Amino acid sequence: MDRIVIRGGVPLNGSIIIGGAKNAALPLLATALLTADPVRFTNVPRLADIDTMANLLAQHGVSVERDGANATLTAATITSTTAPYDLVRRMRASVLVLGPLVARCGEAIVSLPGGCAIGTRPVDLHIEGLKALGAEIEIDGGYMKAKAKGRLRGATIRFPVVSVGATENLLMAASLADGVTVLENAAREPEVVDLANCLVAMGARIEGIGTDRVTIEGQERLFGCDYRIMPDRIETGTYAAAVAIAGGDVELIDGRLSLLGSVCEKLHEAGCDISETPNGLRIRRNGVSVRGVDVMTAPYPGFPTDMQAQLMAVMSVAEGASMITETIFENRFMHVPELARMGASITVHGASALIRGVKELKGAPVMATDLRASVSLVLAGLAASGETIVNRVYHLDRGYERLEEKLAACGARIERAAG
């Protein structure tokens, strides 16, 4: 099994190209199930999770043609409405085929999902929303079995809590429903906006995009389109955090400052200089120590949970103390014991972690537990003295394309070693 080897203590200088957003691409690929026409995407990230979704869609009968960062998906005929456990267990986003399959085919059998071990993340909101649209759903043998008599029917659905996945699933399903659907307390994440814009390009009628009240007027059919996937704001934020912890001056090409509001605010508060450039954004930390900041994760536009682990790594070497409170997932501090192995001083109290900054982290063998936790260990390694070995890096490959190459190009002493 591959591992990442880092010899820290080197500032980062240069440029990094930001790829397409994984969390946008996954639901966007699922839109191919909504039409018999070809759907063409550009800026598709080359990641393990994208491969998993492509394999799942192919299992449903979707033709998937890929050429570098381009992909054409054609679901002329749906040959199977079953999403088997062996594929779905690898990635939680696989549940996003449920809504499109029920909307187009009137039935779906989808395994309960897997993915990172960061809490239960139940699919109740997906199920209750589809029931409100007229689907009959039961859980049997670890599968969600859904049926609809004729077309789904528009309805008003108010989410009790904000859910990105449920908002995305119901956006897709409602686009082919009969009548008008209103989603209240809908997620406002940029990835949800990207999905809605793509659906509009396919012929959907959607109002309120980017707000917490979205109205979808269902259509009898949708059409193919050409769509460019948005840049990955979490990848952008991760490399910004890398500069924050290691120091240096890096331009993040194709990164969008407008997508990183809360992250940029905290990094600026911590002592970084962040500015827009003609090609993206630039982050610098030279001659200034990192300062401790407090953060509470929240749905967009709040601080993203997918950046919590990275910021914790930065705070582990900051001056003073910091408090990070996780409000989205109940089990997302699994990186704490591994950071502690490197000398970080972190105390967890329920949903909050108190970080007392130390002068220096020390390299050590550490174990990745999930996607964002694994990259936080890489960031810690960039600042640590000695050698850090990050094991189980298959988690990294789910969400970061050529991470070690991009960092090495900016001067980091980092390489992948075969296990």
N, C-alpha and C positions, 0 to 999 in steps of 0.2 A: 504494500500500500504506500503511495507517495507521501512525502512529507516536505515541508518547507523549512529551509535552513536560513537563518538570519544572523548576521553579525552586525550589531547595532552601533549607534553612535555617529552616524553620518547624516548630515543635513541633506534634504532633497532639493534639487535644482533642475529645472527643465520644463517639459510639457508632457501632459498625459491626455490622450484622446478618450473622451467619455463615450461609451457605447449606448445602444438602445436600452430602454428600461425593461428589465425582466418582469417587474410587477405590472407593467402595461402590456407587454407582449403576450403574456399567458392568456388573459381574457380576450385580447384581440385575435389571437389564433383561433379561439373557440367560436368567434363570430362566423367562421367559414361554415359551421353547421347550419346556419340560418338561411343559406341560399344555395341554389344549384350552380350559380355562376362562380367563376374564378375570383378569388380575393387575393390581391397582390400587396405584399408588405415590403418596405425597405427599412433599413436600420434595425434589422432583427439581430439581437445579441446571440452569440454562439456560446451557449451555456448548457450544462447538463439538464436543467429544468426545461429548457426549450426543447431539447431532444426528447424528454419524457412526454411533453405535451404533443409533439409531432407524432410520436409513436402511438399515443392514445388516439389521436384523431385518425391516423391511418387505420387503426383497428376498427373504427366506425365506418370506414370506407372512403375517407377523405384522401384524395391524391395530394401528396405533399412534395413539391419540387423546391429544392434549396440550392442557392448559388451564392456562397459567401454570406453577406448580410441581407440578401434578398430571399424572399420565399413566396411561392404561389400555391395557394390551397384551393382545391376544387372538390366540393361535396355534391357532385351531380346526383349521386344515389347514396343514401345512407344504408349500408349493408348490415349494420349491427347497432342496436340501441343499448348494448350492455357495455359498461365500463368496468372491467374486471379488477379484482383486488390486487393482482400482481402488478398492475400498472398504477392504479390510483394510490396504493400505499406509499409510493415513492415521493409523492408530492401532493400537498393539500390542495393546490390550485386545480387539480383534476376535477374537483367537484363542479367547476364552472361549465362542464359539458351538460350538466343536469337540466338547466333552464332551456338552452337551445334545443336539446333533443326532444324534450316534452313539447316545446312550442312548435317544432317543425313536424315531428313524427307522432305526437300524441302519446308517447310512452318513453320510458327510460328506466334502466336498472343500473344504478351507479353504486359502487362500493363506498362505504364510509371511508373518508380520506385519511392519509398519513401526512408525512412531511417532518419538519423539525419538531423535536420534543420540547416544545416551549409552552406546554399547557394543553388543555383539552380542546379549546377553540371549537365549540359545538356548532353543528350545522342547522340547529333549530330554526334560525331566522330564514335560511334558504327554504326549508321545508314549509314553514308556516306561510311564507310569502307566496310560494307556488300553490299552496292550498287555497289561499285567498283568490288566486287567479283561476281556480276551478279544477286544479289537479287533485287526484286522489293519491295519497302517498302513504306507504307503510314501510316500516323497518323490519326486514326479515333476513336472518342469517348474515348480518353484517352488511346488507345492501339496502339502499333506498330504492324502492320500487314505486314508480310514478306512472299514472295513467290519466289521460284527459279525454273526455268524450267530445270529439270535435275540437274546435279551436279553444285556446284559453280565453278567458273573459277578463276585460279590464276591471280594476278594482282600486280602491284607495288603501294603501298599506302604510302603516306608521311603524317604523322600527323602534323597539323599546330602547335599544342602544345602537350606536353607529356601527355599522358593519360594512367594510369595503367589499368583501366577497359576496355577501347577500345583495348589496346594491347592484353589483355587476351582474350577478346571475339573473336578477329580476329585470334589470334594464334590457338584457338580451331577450328574455322570455316575453316581456311586455311588448317588444317591438313587433312581434307576430301575433299578438293577442287581438281579440275582437273588442274594440272599444278603447276607452281611455283609462290609463293606469296612472295613479299619482303615488309617488314614493315620498313619504314624509320622514324627516330626520335621516335623510340619505347621506351617505358618505360624500365628501367633497374633494377627496384626494385628486391630485393631478392625473393619476392613472385612471380614475373613474371618468374624468373629463375626457381623456384621450379615447376611452372606449365609446363614450357617448358621441363624440365627434366622428368616430369611424362609422358608427351605426347610422348617423345622419348621412354620411357619404354613401351608405348602402341604401338609402331611401327611407330611413326611419324619420318620424317626426317627433322631436324631443324639445321641450322647453324647460328652462330653469337649469341648464347645464352649469355645473360649478356651484350650485346652491344646494341647500338642504331640502328643497322641495322640487322634485323633478316630475314633469308631466310627459307621458309617452302616449301618443296616439297610434295604436297598433295598425299595422299594414297587412294586407293579404300576402304580400311577398316582399322580399328584399333582393337587392341586386349586388353584383360584384363591384369592387372599387379598387383604387390604388391608394395606399395609405402609408405614410412615414411614421414610424413609432417614435415617440418622444425620447429625449435623452434620459438616462437613469439618474434621478436625483439622489438616490442612496449611494450609488457608486461615486457620484460627484462629492457628496458629503463625506464619504469614507476617505477619499484621497485628500480632501481638505483637512480632515482630522489627522491624516498621516503627516502633513506639513506642520500641523499644530503641535504634534508630539515630537517630531524629529527636528523641526526647524527647517528653514530654507525658503525657497521662492519658486512656486510652480504655477504654470498656466494650465487650466483645465479646459481643454478645447471642446466645444459643444456643450459645456456645462452652462446651466441657466441659473443666474442669480435669483430670478423671479420664483424659481421652484424651491429655494432653500432658505426662505425667510427666517424661520425660527432657528435653524441650524447656524446660519450666518450670524444671527444676533448673539448666540451663545459663544461662538468661536471668536467673534470680535470682542465680546466682554472678557474672554479668556486671554486676550492679548494679540490676536491675529489681525492682520490688515487684509481685507477682502475687497476687491473691486472688479467691475466689469471690464472686459476687453473686447475688441472687435470680433474675436473668435470664441469668446466664452467668458471665463472669469479667472482671476489671479488671486492666489493666497500667499501671504508672506508672514513669516515670523523669524526675524533676525535680531538678535541682541536683546530680546524681551523675554522674560520668563513667563511661562504659562500661569495664569491665575485661576483659582478655584471658582466655579460657578455652580449654582443650583439649577436643577432641571426636573420637570415633571412631564412625562410623555402624555400625549393627548392626540385625539383624531385631528387631521388636518383642519386648520392651519397650525395646530400645535406642534410641539417637538415630536418627530416621528419615533415610534418604538424601534424601528429598524436602524436607528442611529444611536440608540441608548448604550449599547456595549462599546461602540467606538469612542463615544465621549467619555465613558468610564475609564478607558485606557488612557486617554489624554489627562483626565483629572488625577490619575494615579501618580503623576509626576508634577502636579500643579502646586503652586504656593498656597498654603492654607488648606482648609477643609471644604468639601463639596457634598451636596446631597442630591442623589438621583432617585426619583420616585417613579415606579413603573405602574401605570394605570390600565394598560391595554391587555397584557398577558400576565398570568399569575405565576409563571415559572420561567422567568427570563433573566435570572441572575446566575446561570450555571457556569458562566465564565469567571465568576468571582474566585472560586478556589484555584483556578489555573493562574489568574493574575497574581494571587497571593503567593504562588510558588515562585514567582519572579520578584517577590519583595513588596508587592503592593499592600497597602494597609486599608482594608475595606471591611466594614462591619455591616451585615444585613439585618435590618429590623423589619420583618414582614415585607411590605411592598417597597421599602426604601433601603437605600444603601448609602452609608456614610463613608466617604473616601477622604483619608488624610494623606495629602501628597507627600511623597518621599523624594529625596534628592536623586536617587538613582534606582532603576530597576536592574535586575541581574538576569542574564540569560539562563534558561532552563528548558528541559523537555516538558512540553505541555500538550494537552489533548483537546482538540476541537469537539464541541458538543452540538453546535448548530451553526447555521450559515453566518449570522452576524457575530456570534461569539467567537467563531474561528478567526474572522478578520480582525477582531479586537486584539487577539493574541499576536497577530502579525504586526499590528501597530505598536504594541508594547515591545515587541522584539526590535523594532526600528530604533527605539530609544534606549534599549537595555545595553549594558556592557556585557561582553562575552557573546556566547553563541546561544541562540534560541532555536529549538526544533519544535515545529508545530506538526503534530501527528493528526491523522484522519482528515486530510485536507480535501477529501471528496466533497465535504460540505462547502468549501470555498468554490469549487468548480460549479456548484449549483447556481451561484449568483455573481461570480466575478470572472471576467474573461481575461486571461493572460495577466493576472495580477502581479506575479513575480517579475514578468518581463517589463511591465509598465513602470514598476517601482525601480527596477534595476536601471532602466534608461534614465532615471533621474538621480542616479548615484547610489542607490541603496545596495548594500551587500546582501543580496538575497538570491536564492536559487531553489529549484525544485529537485529533490533527490528521490530516485526510485526506491520503493520499500523492499 
